[in-house]
Amino acid sequence: MAAIDELKNLLSQDIRQLETLAELLDQEKTCLAASDMHALESITSQKNTALEQIRARARQKIQHLVAMGYRPDTGAPSRFIRSAGLTELASLWAEAQERLTFCQELNQNNGRVISHLQKRLTRLTDIFRGASSQQKLYGAHGEQTGMSARTILASA
């Protein structure tokens, strides 16, 4: 029973922290739109701290599940919890999973915003260099580079 109570506690902590993470991701989107780099640095630090705590709790949850008889090679932990008839634990697990999925979606959206900003910066740099009308090449990862993008603008 102690493992079940500890799992419930860890899942409750995850749910609260994932709510906080969702708020941070929303703030990050606002900072990206406003180009507020100072606030963005602070948010990134808070995000990294939250993610590390979530990862640490994930390791603890797996340890408790293994202590209850879960074998990682048999399938998803949620299936094990449901098959054990632990309905309250299963609902907490499902809620944490939903919040995690929501945070992943927010993070992907912010990633697209960052990618767009990087492309815009590249275009501005090309214009500054006078290379905006030159042919573009594609790199190994699908990124576009201009023929003169490898030239040095200045050195110190």
Secondary structure, 3 states (H helix, E strand, C coil): CHHHHHHHHHHHHHHHHHHHHHHHHHHHHHHHHHCCHHHHHHHHHHHHHHHHHHHHHHHHHHHHHHHCCCCHHHCCHHHHHHHCCCHHHHHHHHHHHHHHHHHHHHHHHHHHHHHHHHHHHHHHHHHHHCCCCCCEEECCCCCEEECCCCCCCCCC
